[in-house]
């Protein structure tokens, strides 16, 4: 399976402005995409501020979508109505500090047991 990453970008215009995402690309390559795709939300911030995003953190994960779900579930934003839909927001870095290794995604997605339905 291809290596994946959960990554955090910070914008120099505001030390509390972060972009959180997942990728199967190298995090540096994904960073370049965010800094050059000016039609996307993260790119619009680059264009308006005339400053590029910076890679703050990249965590290798086996299942990127599970990792992202666990990550947002560990932060207070996951209780917002509708959940998190835009992965660019202002938040204090202290929230990331309190995302300790034991709260990081499990190497594998939990398996839900299925009850066998046998004919009577």
KOLVOSE-735794 format. One record per residue (C-alpha): residue number from 0; residue in one letter; x, y, z. Coordinates in steps of 0.05 Angstrom, whole numbers. Layout:
<rs>
num NUM; residu a; xx X; yy Y; zz Z
...
</rs>
This chain:
<rs>
num 0; residu x; xx 0; yy 0; zz 0
num 1; residu x; xx 24; yy 70; zz -17
num 2; residu x; xx 48; yy 113; zz 41
num 3; residu x; xx -2; yy 168; zz 61
num 4; residu x; xx 3; yy 228; zz 106
num 5; residu x; xx -40; yy 272; zz 151
num 6; residu x; xx -10; yy 341; zz 144
num 7; residu x; xx -17; yy 410; zz 175
num 8; residu x; xx 2; yy 474; zz 139
num 9; residu x; xx 8; yy 542; zz 172
num 10; residu x; xx 2; yy 609; zz 138
num 11; residu x; xx 54; yy 662; zz 154
num 12; residu x; xx 2; yy 718; zz 152
num 13; residu x; xx -31; yy 689; zz 214
num 14; residu x; xx 3; yy 639; zz 261
num 15; residu x; xx -65; yy 610; zz 280
num 16; residu x; xx -88; yy 597; zz 208
num 17; residu x; xx -81; yy 523; zz 190
num 18; residu x; xx -97; yy 478; zz 132
num 19; residu x; xx -106; yy 405; zz 152
num 20; residu x; xx -110; yy 350; zz 100
num 21; residu x; xx -89; yy 281; zz 78
num 22; residu x; xx -49; yy 260; zz 18
num 23; residu x; xx -16; yy 200; zz -15
num 24; residu x; xx 35; yy 248; zz -45
num 25; residu x; xx 98; yy 270; zz -10
num 26; residu x; xx 75; yy 327; zz 37
num 27; residu x; xx 123; yy 376; zz 3
num 28; residu x; xx 91; yy 362; zz -65
num 29; residu x; xx 21; yy 372; zz -36
num 30; residu x; xx 46; yy 437; zz -5
num 31; residu x; xx 69; yy 462; zz -74
num 32; residu x; xx 0; yy 445; zz -102
num 33; residu x; xx -35; yy 487; zz -48
num 34; residu x; xx 12; yy 545; zz -61
num 35; residu x; xx 1; yy 544; zz -137
num 36; residu x; xx -73; yy 524; zz -145
num 37; residu x; xx -98; yy 595; zz -137
num 38; residu x; xx -170; yy 577; zz -155
num 39; residu x; xx -176; yy 532; zz -94
num 40; residu x; xx -191; yy 560; zz -24
num 41; residu x; xx -121; yy 550; zz 3
num 42; residu x; xx -92; yy 581; zz -60
num 43; residu x; xx -138; yy 642; zz -54
num 44; residu x; xx -106; yy 656; zz 13
num 45; residu x; xx -37; yy 652; zz -19
num 46; residu x; xx -59; yy 701; zz -74
num 47; residu x; xx -92; yy 750; zz -26
num 48; residu x; xx -36; yy 751; zz 25
num 49; residu x; xx 20; yy 743; zz -26
num 50; residu x; xx 51; yy 691; zz 20
num 51; residu x; xx 56; yy 616; zz 13
num 52; residu x; xx 34; yy 562; zz 62
num 53; residu x; xx 88; yy 527; zz 103
num 54; residu x; xx 89; yy 454; zz 123
num 55; residu x; xx 84; yy 450; zz 199
num 56; residu x; xx 72; yy 376; zz 211
num 57; residu x; xx 66; yy 312; zz 170
num 58; residu x; xx 47; yy 246; zz 203
num 59; residu x; xx 55; yy 182; zz 163
num 60; residu x; xx -10; yy 142; zz 166
num 61; residu x; xx -32; yy 76; zz 135
num 62; residu x; xx -104; yy 98; zz 123
num 63; residu x; xx -109; yy 173; zz 108
num 64; residu x; xx -184; yy 181; zz 112
num 65; residu x; xx -188; yy 143; zz 178
num 66; residu x; xx -130; yy 186; zz 204
num 67; residu x; xx -166; yy 250; zz 185
num 68; residu x; xx -230; yy 226; zz 218
num 69; residu x; xx -193; yy 209; zz 282
num 70; residu x; xx -155; yy 275; zz 280
num 71; residu x; xx -217; yy 318; zz 274
num 72; residu x; xx -252; yy 275; zz 326
num 73; residu x; xx -198; yy 292; zz 376
num 74; residu x; xx -209; yy 367; zz 367
num 75; residu x; xx -268; yy 407; zz 394
num 76; residu x; xx -288; yy 428; zz 323
num 77; residu x; xx -317; yy 359; zz 311
num 78; residu x; xx -377; yy 376; zz 355
num 79; residu x; xx -396; yy 436; zz 311
num 80; residu x; xx -463; yy 427; zz 276
num 81; residu x; xx -449; yy 398; zz 207
num 82; residu x; xx -378; yy 379; zz 227
num 83; residu x; xx -316; yy 405; zz 193
num 84; residu x; xx -325; yy 417; zz 118
num 85; residu x; xx -270; yy 468; zz 103
num 86; residu x; xx -202; yy 445; zz 126
num 87; residu x; xx -175; yy 516; zz 132
num 88; residu x; xx -189; yy 549; zz 198
num 89; residu x; xx -162; yy 591; zz 254
num 90; residu x; xx -145; yy 551; zz 316
num 91; residu x; xx -90; yy 554; zz 369
num 92; residu x; xx -30; yy 508; zz 359
num 93; residu x; xx -41; yy 484; zz 430
num 94; residu x; xx -97; yy 439; zz 402
num 95; residu x; xx -45; yy 403; zz 361
num 96; residu x; xx 1; yy 396; zz 420
num 97; residu x; xx -55; yy 361; zz 457
num 98; residu x; xx -62; yy 312; zz 399
num 99; residu x; xx -15; yy 262; zz 433
num 100; residu x; xx 11; yy 199; zz 400
num 101; residu x; xx -38; yy 155; zz 438
num 102; residu x; xx -96; yy 195; zz 406
num 103; residu x; xx -66; yy 189; zz 337
num 104; residu x; xx -98; yy 141; zz 288
num 105; residu x; xx -92; yy 67; zz 299
num 106; residu x; xx -52; yy 32; zz 244
num 107; residu x; xx -116; yy -2; zz 222
num 108; residu x; xx -188; yy 18; zz 219
num 109; residu x; xx -229; yy -19; zz 271
num 110; residu x; xx -267; yy -78; zz 244
num 111; residu x; xx -341; yy -79; zz 261
num 112; residu x; xx -365; yy -149; zz 277
num 113; residu x; xx -424; yy -171; zz 236
num 114; residu x; xx -475; yy -217; zz 264
num 115; residu x; xx -487; yy -276; zz 219
num 116; residu x; xx -559; yy -283; zz 196
num 117; residu x; xx -572; yy -357; zz 188
num 118; residu x; xx -638; yy -384; zz 164
num 119; residu x; xx -682; yy -410; zz 221
</rs>
